[in-house]
Amino acid sequence: MKFSIDTIRARRSVRTYDGEPLSKEEREALLASFAETLPTPFGTKPRFALVGADPDGRPLRMGTYGLISGAGAYVVGAASLRDGGMEDFGYAMEGIVLRATELGLGSCWLGGIFDRGRSARVLGLGEGEVVAAALSLGRPAAKPSLQERLVYGASGARGRKPHAELFFAATKDGARALTPWSAIPADSPWLARPRAELLEAIRIGPSASNKQPWRLLLEDARGSSGPALHLYLHEDRAYNNALGDVKIQRMDMGIAMRHAEVAAAALGLPGAWTRLDPPPFEAPAPRSYVASFLA
Ligand SMILES: Cc1cc2nc3c(=O)[nH]c(=O)nc-3n(C[C@H](O)[C@H](O)[C@H](O)COP(=O)(O)O)c2cc1C
C-alpha cells in the first residue's frame, strides 16, 4: 500500500465523531483496502469486516468505556494464532487506518474492550483465529466529547518518547552479543535525511495505551548491503499478556513495520522486512527481537 508521509503525520486517534454513517464511496474504498493489506511480513492472513450502522440507522456502539461516540462504522478483525499473526494483524490494520486517514476519516484503534462476541459472529471466526482488535471510523466531530478530553486530553496520550529512548546504534561486542544499546553516533546516516524521516514515521505511530514499545537497533551498513534497521519489542509483560491469546504489543510491532515500509517507499529507500534467524543481536529481557528492515 502506498501513502505519503503526510498521511502518517496527519493520523491521530479520533474518539468523538459526528454520528453520520459513512458514504457508499467511503465504504467501498475501505472494503477495497482490506485486500490491499496483504501480503503481510510473516505470511499470515488477517481478515476484516466492516460493520455499519444498526438496522434502524443508529450508529453502532461497539466502543470502549463509552469513550467512542458517534462512530459511523467499525472495522473488526481476526488474526491468525500462528507465530507472527499478531504482528501481521497490526501491519494490516494500520494499512486500513492510513487509507481511512487518506479518505479524510477519523479512526481509533480499539484493542481493549469492544464487542468481541459480535465481532466473532460478523467475521465467522475460524479455527486458529482470534478477534484481535477493532477500529472506530467516522468524521471527526467539531469538538471532542468532555470524556475524551478528560481521559486523553491532558494525560500525555499524544506525546511520544524522545528519539534517544527508541533508537540505538547496533554495536557489536563479540560475535552476536550486544552491550550496551548505545547512542547513535552523530555521523550516522540514520540521523540525516531521508533515513531520519523514516525513523520519525515510526516514532509518531499509534501504540496501545501509547506505550511505544518499539526499540530499534540501527546499523550503518550490514555486510556489503546498506543500512539496516532491527526491530525489538520492549515488552510490558503484564500488559501484553492481559488479553490471553491477543498480544496487544505485538500489534504495535506490526504498526511500526507498516509505517517503516510506507515511509521507505515514499522516500525512495529500498528495503523489506525479514526475520533473521538467529537474531542479529542479542537483547536483554524485556526486549526481544521481532524483524529487520534490510535494503
Ligand atoms: C493496538 C492498539 C490498541 C488500542 N486500544 C485502544 C482502546 O481500546 N481505546 C482507546 O481509546 N484507544 C486505543 N488505542 C489508541 C491509543 O491510545 C493511541 O494510539 C495512543 O494514545 C496515541 O495517540 P494517537 O493515536 O492520537 O497518536 C489503541 C492503539 C493501539 C495501537
The ligand as an ORCA input file, in Angstrom:
! r2SCAN-3c Opt
* xyz 0 1
  C      -3.152     -1.902     19.432
  C      -3.821     -0.633     19.924
  C      -4.902     -0.709     20.772
  C      -5.550      0.463     21.219
  N      -6.676      0.354     22.014
  C      -7.360      1.479     22.379
  C      -8.579      1.362     23.103
  O      -9.018      0.253     23.450
  N      -9.246      2.506     23.409
  C      -8.783      3.741     23.027
  O      -9.443      4.742     23.302
  N      -7.613      3.886     22.326
  C      -6.906      2.782     21.985
  N      -5.751      2.902     21.233
  C      -5.278      4.227     20.796
  C      -4.042      4.701     21.571
  O      -4.411      5.066     22.869
  C      -3.391      5.875     20.806
  O      -2.959      5.432     19.562
  C      -2.207      6.482     21.536
  O      -2.619      7.046     22.766
  C      -1.503      7.564     20.703
  O      -2.365      8.618     20.371
  P      -2.672      8.998     18.865
  O      -3.204      7.752     18.186
  O      -3.687     10.093     18.919
  O      -1.379      9.421     18.198
  C      -5.073      1.743     20.817
  C      -3.960      1.802     19.962
  C      -3.349      0.640     19.517
  C      -2.196      0.746     18.577
*
